[in-house]
Amino acid sequence: MKNRLRELRAARRWSQADLADRCQVSRQAINAIETERYDPSLPLAFTIADVFDLTIEEIFLPDRADTTNDPA
C-alpha cells in the first residue's frame, strides 16, 4: 500500500524511532511501512493517523489496478 509516512515524518523532523515511540511499535515496523513491505493493521493505521492528526485516507493510498477502459 502506498503511503505518505516518510514525507509526514520528515516534515516534523522525527526519526523513525520518534514515530515508533508515538505509535508504540518498533522502529523496524515504521521502516517496513514506509518502504511498503508491510501494510499496517487497521488499529495501527488509526494510531498513525491520530499521531499526525489526519485521516487514514490522507496517509495511506490504496494500490489500484489500471482503471483505463479496456474493451478487451
Buried (B, 14 or more C-beta within 10 A) or exposed (E): EEBBBBEBBEEEEBEBEBBBBBBEBEBEBBBBBBEEEBBBEEEBBEBBBEBBEBEBEEBBEEEEEEEEEEEE
